[in-house]
Amino acid sequence: MTIVKSLAKKKGLTMEPDGGFNYQEYKEEQYERLAAHLRDSLDMERIYGIMGLETSSHVSGRF
């Protein structure tokens, strides 16, 4: 078993074409996690202010 297959198995994934793993969906989920972490870690109101955007519609959610 290759290292990649072994790691996938530990994560509950399969490397088979019909295994149901959707890379595009996985990638989108990872971007959403990153965006949420950044929103929580940064002063988004200040950033939106610098950009000249209204903050009320952006601070609590997505654009």
Summary of the structure (lengths in Angstrom):
residues: 63
radius of gyration: 18.2
end to end distance: 43.7
largest distance: 53.8
contacts: 103
relative contact order: 0.08
helix: 56%
strand: 0%
